[in-house]
């Protein structure tokens, strides 16, 4: 496999009147593949996926508002507002419709992008994410954001405990995650958690005529498999996949198992894609296939 170069780019935005910057990475050629990261991380966490999928796709990995090279969030923000910014990147790149992959908060933004501009979305991979929360959970999500009001140090360990099994917290992936979280902007963290707490897309997803892969780990304690099941039921054309033993950040902890599921789905839903990972026994379990 040849290593393709990755370009760092920046887009100036001013939807709310104040100029802002959105950072993103591009690599490869072909159908657009848009990658959206979880809260607290950034587009650099997709490096394994960029290297693999840029062989066949034009990969675009965005730093969502308040993350990575993008401007900090100053004031309230919504998931729909993030989706609007992501749509602006696709416009700037003259890319679309795109296959959209979103993990956790990135999966929520992906849903809003599809609802806002369905013609820009060729297919969706919604990983370790949800479409709504119980009313009694929403205040707890806001508090996760407010817990960083004295600095990110207070939220690192609780976040790692939700995202990774003990062995991974002590491994390189856990330590890398701790460093990324430590460097995150506390105000952006709080604003994004407040946006997550307002998530409510389930009753609107039935209008989408877009193929979707809903995938999560069986050991995810942050967004349990029941949340993935609800998403898959709400989407008219969804495949539900459970990765045995994977936690919330399994997509970055053990990429090979998720790459296999992503590649299988993309092979079914893109024009001329050849499987990246041939596997006689896929390391995932398909629970439903509409």
N, C-alpha and C positions, 0 to 999 in steps of 0.2 A: 504494500500500500504506500503510495507516495504521499509525502507530507505537504499539504497545501498551506499557503500563507494565509494568515488571518489579519484583516485590516481593522484598525480602530477608527471609528467615525463618531461624529458629534452632530446633533441636530438642535438648532435653536428654536425654541418654542415660546409662544407668548399668549396662550389661550386666555389667561386671566389678567392680561395687561402687563405683568411683570416678566421680563425675559428670563427664560430658563434654558438649561441644557439637558439633553438626553443623550447618553453615551450608548454605543452599541458596537458589536463586532460582526464582520461578514467574512465568509469564506466559501469557496466553491462556486459551481455554476449548476444550473438546472432549475427545477421547480423550487419555489421558496419554501424554506422550513424555518419557522419562527420559534425561538426558544425563550420561555419566560420563567424566571427563577423564583424561589420562595422568598418570603420576607427575611431580611437580614443578610442575605447573600447577594450575589451579583452575577453578571453574565460569564465571568471567568470560570464559574463552577461547571459550565457546560463543556470544558475543554475536550474531554474524552468523546463526547457526542459530536462536537464540531469536527474533530479529526476523522471520525468514522463516517459521518453522514455527508460531509462536504465532498466526498468522492462522487456522489450522485445528486446532491442538492445544493442550492444556494442558501447556506445557513446564515440566519440573522439572529444573533443573541443579544437581547436588549438588557441594559441596566435600567430596571424600573425606577420611577421617580423616587428620589431619596436614597438610592443605592449606587454603589460603584462610582462611576464617573459622571453620573447624573446629578443635577442640582439637588441640594437638600429640600425637603418639604417644609415650607413655612406656612402653616395654617392648615385648615381641614382639606382632606383629599378624599376622593371616592374611587371605588373600583372601576366605575364607568369612566371617570376622568383619566385613570391610568390606561384604560382601553383606548381612549381617544388619543393619548400620546403614542401608544403603540401603533395605532392606525396611521398616525402622521409619519412614523418611520417607514411603514410600508409604502406610503405615498411618495416619500422622498426617494426611496429605493426603486420606485416604479415596479413594485413587487406585489403580486397577488393574482389570483387567490393563493393563499399560503396554507401549508399544513402547519398547524399551531400546536406546540407542546407546552403545557404549563404544569408546574409542580406547586402544590399547596396554594399560596397566594397567587402564583403565576397561573394556576388552573382557574382560579376565580376570575382573573383578568381576561383569560382566554374566553370564558363564557360570555363576559360582557362584550368583548370584541365581536363574537359571533352574533350576539343579539343586536348590537349596534350596527354592524356592517356585515351581514351574512355573506355578501358576495365577495368579501375579502378572505373568506375562510374556506379552504378546500376540504379540510378534515381537522379533527381535534384529537389530541391525546391529553386526557385530563388525569393527572397522576397525583395520588395522595391528597385529594382535595374534596370539597363539598359543594353543595348548592344552597344550603341553608343551615341555620342553627336553631336549636330550641331557645325560647325566649330567656330561660334562666341561665343559658350559657353566654349570652351576649355581653352582660356586664363583666364576666370573668375574662373575656377576650380583651375588652377595653383595659382592664386592670393589668393584663400582661404588657400592654404598651406603656401604661403609666408607671409600671415598676422600674422603668429606665429613667425616671425623672432626675435621679441623682447620678446617672451614668450607666453605661452598658454593663459594667461589672456585675451588677445585681441580677441581670437576667441571663447571663451566659450559662451557668450550671443548670438552672431549671430548664432552659431551652435544650441543652444537650441531652438531658435526661428524658425529655419527651421525644427527641428526634432519633437517638441512636441507642443500640444495646450497649451494655457496659464495655465489652471488648472493643467496640468501635470508638467509644469516647476516649479511650487511652491510645488508640492508634492514630496514624497520620491524619485520617479523614476527620476525626474528632478534634484533634489539635488545630488543624487548618480551619475548621469551622469556628472554633473558639477565637482564633485570631481575627477572622473576618467579622464576627459579631463584635469583638472588642473595638474594632475600627469603625463600626457603624455609627450613624448619627442618631442620638437618642430621640430628638424631635421627630425625625422621619419614622423611626420605629413606632413611636406612640401614635402618630397620625395614620400609619398603615394598619396598625391593629384596630384603631377606631373604624377604619374603612372595612376591614374584614368582618367586624362585628355587625355590620349592616347587610351582610350577604343574604340575598333572597332571590335566587334565580329559578328555583325548581318549577314554579308554576308557569314560567315563560319558555322553558326549553323545548316544550312540545311543538313549538312553531318552527324549529330549526330542521331544515332538510340537509343535514350535514353528517357524514359518517363520523363516529366518535369511538375512541378506545378509552374506556374508563378503567384505570389500573391502580392498584394499591397493594400494600403488603398485608399479610394476614396478621402481623404483630404490630401494626400501626396503632398506637394509643392516642395519637393526636387527632387524626381523622379516621375513625374506625371503619372497617370494611362495610358496615351498615350505611355509612355516608356514600360510599362508592355505589352500593346497590341502589340507593335512592336516586343518584344521578343517572345511572344506567336505565332505570325505569322511566325517568322523566324524558330522556332523549329518544326520539323515534327510531334512530338508526345507530344503536350502541352495542359494542361488545364489552363485556365485563371480564376483567382478568385479575386474578389474585396471585401474587407472588408469595409462595410459602415462606414464612419466617422473616420476611422483610419488615423493617421498621419504617417510620415516616420518611427518613432520608435515604431509604434503600437505593433510590435511583442514583445517588452519588456514592454511597457506601459500597455497593456491589453492582456496578454499571452493567456487567455482562448479562445478567439475567433480565434487566429492563431493556437493554439494547435488542435482545432477541424478540421481545414482545413488540417493541416499537417498529423494528424492521419488518416483522410479519404483517403488522397493520399497514405500514406504508407501502409494502409490496402490493397489498390488496387495493390500495386507494390512490396510487399515483400512476402516471402515464407509462413510464418505462423503467420502473425501478427493479433492480435485481437484489435479491436478499443479501444483506451485509453479513449476517451470521447464519450459516446453514446449520440446522440442528435437527437431528432425527427425533429427539425427545425434548421439546421446548421446556425450559425451566420455569414454566408458569402454568396456571390452571385457568382455562376458560370456563367461567360459570354460566354465562349466557351470551348468545350471539343472535341478534335480531336480523 
